[in-house]
Amino acid sequence: MPGKLKVKIVAGRHLPVMDRASDLTDAFVEVKFGNTTFKTDVYLKSLNPQWNSEWFKFEVDDEDLQDEPLQITVLDHDTYSANDAIGKVYIDIDPLLYSEAATVISGWFPIYDTIHGIRGEINVVVKVDLFNDLNRFRQSSCGVKFFCTTSIPKCYRAVIIHGFVEELVVNEDPEYQWIDRIRTPRASNEARQRLISLMSGELQRKIGLKVLEMRGNAVVGYLQCFDLEGESGLVVRAIGTACTLDKLSSPAAFLPACNSPSKEMKESPLVHPPSHGCRSTHNSPIHTATGSRLTQNFSVSVPTLIYTGMGSGSAGKEGGPFKALLRQQTQSALEQREFPFFTLTAFPPGFLLHVGGVVSARSVKLLDRIHNPDEPETRDAWWAEIRQEIKSHAKALGCHAVVGYSESTSICEEVCILSASGTAAVLNPRFLQEGTVEGCLEQRLEENLPVGCGFCHIPYDELNMPFPAHLTYCYNCRKQKVPDVLFTTIDLPTDAAVIGKGCLIQARLCRLKKKAQAEANATAVSNLLPFMEYEVHTQLMNKLKLKGMNALFGLRIQITVGENMLMGLASATGVYLAALPPPGGIQIAGKTPNDGTYEQHVSHMQKKINDTIAKNKELYEISPPEISEEIIGSPIPEPRQRSRLLRSQSESSDEVTELDLSHGKKDAFVLEIDDTDAMEDVHSLLTDVPPPSGFYSCNTEIMPGINNWTSEIQMFTSVRVIRLSSLNLTNQALNKNFNDLCENLLKSLYFKLRSMIPCCLCHVNFTVSLPEDELIQVTVTAVAITFDKNQALQTTKTHAEKSLQRASTDNEDLLQFPLELCSDSLPSHPFPPAKAVTVEKASPMAEGNFRNRSAPPCANSTVGVVKMTPLSFIPGAKITKYLGIINMFFIRETTSLREEGGVSGFLHAFIAEVFAMVRAHVAALGGNAVVSYIMKQCVFMENPNKNQAQCLINVSGDAVVFVRESDLEVIPTQQSTANCQPLCTGGEVTT
């Protein structure tokens, strides 16, 4: 056998009372892997049993080790009746299968029951012995590492980045099978959890096989999603970027560096030129996987290409031959491979040459029941169609790759919206092929690319643009053309020249639709989609101009379908790029009646908008330097043309010619207000409340303009659920409710985090869902990071060769935030309080550092509380080891919702239990942190009439070992690199 799994059950503690006569429990444990089951002895009459069992040994194939979870069931022994279930523990064995992985999983695991939650803990020790297997036809992918982080992991370097890998597996959902008539809630939930664990392991193994075929050894940016299709079935799909990674073993890799995340990103994941012998001989095809069969009865494709603000360089007067040669070499490097998709959002210097803009596609499908899961899956063809749409859009922009790529679905009844988006880009060919181009030529090509602005230059031909755009010469190098605004789905490049700070920009939209079935419902959704996309981008453009900024990064657009409405939520981080032209203002114009009151109202709104723009520029320190027009040898930027923002309801040429544009700024955006929707746009612009003084927010990992981070971080998850009144519900009322919901959610977070001022909310991830009719659920996950208030805040222009830092002179207001947070400024929640829950620190285990801060991190001290963060790094610390991914799926059901505190109490307790179980699994691996944490799914369903509720949560992240930089300063370099392995052994989590 290629593998032997050994399990030992040590003890249990804090078990529930199962025997009411004695207030004790007769507990025993079943250990199951595959079809083999072992049992411990029954430990009579104790809530803290000490089993100390023998080693249970399973001889299995390594393929089964990857697919199957280790299932541990704790039961109460009954002599005259069936044994009562206490709870279960699922342990993923995959982290033990890496060559440099932990050798043992040992620790206390929470015993989880889908009805009662956590019911005590059990101490388990798991070991795996692998044997060499030279079988060419083996179906396992042991040795392939998986990373959730969307950048090159910190203690690794990328030898070569191969490309896109994807896979999906399907099955029937146990919740909707025929046994539903006689099922118990616990049995159904456990069957569902076990099935999803099996499908997740199988999916990961198949992705690993594709990576091995491409001669890679890792998957970065691994994103796994579950599509719960009701009676149609259950789909588990995943995408990622195949890479060949090398571990950094030099002592310098773990030496303390600046606390700046941006500088850390520059130093750690450096991509070196590909070494010989790492050749990729296999491409990454769009593979048709085996899975379920969903009959495609109806299909409407809605491609969406965001032409507004695409950017990245055409061949100008200088450097044209070099750029043309670079394009030619890039094309030759890609001739033998598929059009590359990359799930990465952050890249090492030199990898990203030009950005073309956001490309996206959506398609509406009608689901049907799975007939045979082993037949070729129609869903593969659906995603292949979407990806082909993305490719054609990227090629139209003169780009050969898509970065920051992601896929998502929204399902309601039989209708499914498939969405995909990314950023069209031109990449450096030397990272995509074996070897490098000729040395002197490569050096000349890279030297010719301007530092800090090269990625902004347009990649498409200026004379044959596929869309209307306003181009000017780059305000930084003045050699190439750039657009007036830039939208991307990636993080801000580390070498980008930025003025001022960034901010979170959101667009929110709701639209009612008629209830319908099957084809009629799909048709209604398809007809609404393009208008919703247009409205969302209109809002984004307006709010970007209102902030005085000219670029969006980390753009994420969600379109969610419900029974009687569609909801759109777009989040991005706005910045001011020095290479792009200054944004114009927003000018209100339109058909104005001969009414003095109306004209006065319009004038008042115009003045308010102008004042808001001025205040935002001051708040975010946006003060671009004056550019002299007498620069010898550089072209003068062309005068910017007026651009206009038109509503979908008023696009006729007659109305455009009648607009009075003779007053105001000539470069302003024109917003027509001759309809109610336009007035709604203006109202939404003016009602967006900026964060309180001392707070900043962004949805990217790094806030532009802030570098002096401290090590104090606090991750939080908040969920709010509201039920709408069906009486006289209109689009305007729906939009107001949705806006208020999101704004109040942010305000409550600011209030709870007021003691951390000054701080920044980073990686703010909003997710909106419509689980039931007239029910809206918003989930937000983010991390609050403080920055040093004793130092002047820095505004940076980061370049590859130099960093220009400007001290802020007006941060006194930022530092003098009252701790009371002006409770008057926070209006009372307009929704029923029982429908809202905010989990600021949703874990029974408090956040903290190591217990023994003075002791070396490698000493035999108890491991402190496991840190959790959605970032790929930990401020003030160095990640020394990745232990594997944590990918967990939980179901919680209750038949006593009111007794558990209503929706708030139920959700709060469930999320706290999820955090506790994630921390326990990481600590058992020997880790002390989870990075790149994400709650990918949180589905809440409620039946208030029956006092019932159910919630499904899927979380993932990377388990790591980190060492504080302050500790590294004490420990000699040789000791820190030679002796940090003991930190990876099992430890006890502080409760």
Number of C-alpha atoms within 10 A of each C-alpha: 11 13 20 17 21 17 22 20 24 18 16 26 18 14 22 17 18 21 14 8 7 10 12 18 25 20 29 22 24 16 19 20 19 14 5 10 13 14 16 18 13 16 18 14 16 19 20 19 21 16 19 15 15 12 14 17 16 18 16 16 18 24 18 19 26 25 23 25 22 20 17 23 20 25 20 24 21 14 7 6 7 9 14 13 15 25 25 23 20 20 19 22 21 25 26 25 23 16 12 14 18 23 19 20 24 24 25 24 25 26 24 25 22 23 16 13 20 23 19 19 22 25 19 20 17 21 19 21 13 17 12 8 11 7 7 6 6 12 15 21 22 22 18 24 26 26 26 27 27 25 20 27 25 25 22 21 20 21 22 27 23 28 25 26 27 25 23 28 23 27 21 22 21 22 19 14 13 9 11 12 8 8 14 10 17 18 13 19 22 18 15 20 20 16 18 22 22 16 23 26 23 21 23 26 24 22 24 26 20 22 29 21 14 22 21 25 21 24 32 26 26 25 24 23 19 21 17 17 21 18 18 22 25 23 21 20 20 19 25 29 27 32 25 25 23 16 14 17 12 10 13 11 20 23 16 18 16 15 19 17 24 20 14 17 21 17 15 20 22 21 21 14 16 20 13 10 9 16 18 21 13 16 20 22 15 18 14 17 20 17 23 27 24 22 17 13 11 15 17 16 17 20 19 22 20 21 19 20 24 32 33 30 28 22 20 16 11 12 15 14 13 18 20 14 13 20 20 12 16 19 13 13 17 16 10 13 18 15 21 20 27 25 28 23 24 22 22 21 17 16 16 18 22 24 31 34 29 33 28 26 23 25 22 24 27 21 26 17 16 22 15 15 17 15 13 16 22 18 23 22 15 18 18 15 15 23 21 15 21 29 22 13 24 26 17 19 28 23 25 23 24 30 26 24 26 21 22 16 20 20 23 18 17 19 25 22 24 21 24 22 27 29 31 35 29 26 23 19 22 20 21 24 25 20 16 15 14 8 9 8 13 15 11 12 17 16 10 15 19 18 19 23 29 24 26 28 30 29 29 21 14 16 7 8 12 14 12 9 19 18 25 22 24 27 20 19 17 20 23 27 27 32 25 25 27 26 28 31 26 26 24 26 20 22 23 22 22 24 25 26 22 29 26 25 24 23 22 21 22 24 19 17 17 12 12 13 14 15 16 13 19 21 18 15 22 20 12 14 22 15 14 18 19 15 20 22 17 19 21 23 23 22 24 26 22 24 26 25 30 25 26 29 26 25 25 20 23 20 24 21 24 24 20 16 19 20 22 21 19 21 25 29 30 30 29 28 27 21 28 26 23 19 21 21 22 23 24 21 19 19 13 14 10 8 8 10 10 12 13 11 11 17 14 12 17 17 13 13 20 15 12 17 21 16 15 16 17 15 17 21 19 21 12 14 8 6 10 7 10 9 10 7 8 14 17 17 17 10 10 17 13 14 15 15 16 17 19 13 10 15 11 10 8 9 13 14 9 10 14 12 16 7 8 11 14 16 18 21 22 23 20 24 21 17 13 10 17 19 14 15 19 21 12 19 17 15 11 14 10 14 15 17 17 20 20 24 23 25 26 28 23 23 25 28 22 22 20 19 20 17 16 16 23 20 22 23 23 24 23 24 26 20 14 14 10 9 6 6 11 13 15 16 12 19 18 16 18 22 20 17 21 18 16 18 21 15 18 17 18 23 16 12 20 19 14 19 25 21 26 24 29 24 25 22 21 20 20 22 25 25 20 17 13 15 17 21 22 20 22 21 23 26 23 26 22 21 23 16 17 8 10 16 21 19 22 21 22 23 17 13 8 10 12 11 13 15 12 14 10 13 16 12 9 17 14 12 18 12 12 10 17 11 9 8 9 13 10 10 13 10 15 10 15 15 16 23 21 20 21 17 18 22 21 13 16 13 16 14 15 17 13 13 13 10 13 17 23 18 13 12 16 16 24 21 22 28 23 26 24 26 24 23 21 25 22 20 21 23 21 21 23 26 25 24 25 23 20 21 19 22 22 22 24 20 16 15 21 17 11 14 14 20 22 21 17 22 28 22 18 23 22 17 20 23 18 21 21 22 26 26 23 28 31 26 26 28 29 27 24 31 26 23 25 23 19 16 18 22 16 22 15 18 12 14 6 10 14 16 21 19 20 17 18 19 20 23 28 28 32 24 25 25 23 20 20 13 18 20 12 12 15 11 14 9 12 22 19 11 12 18 15 13 21 24 19 22 23 17 20 17 10
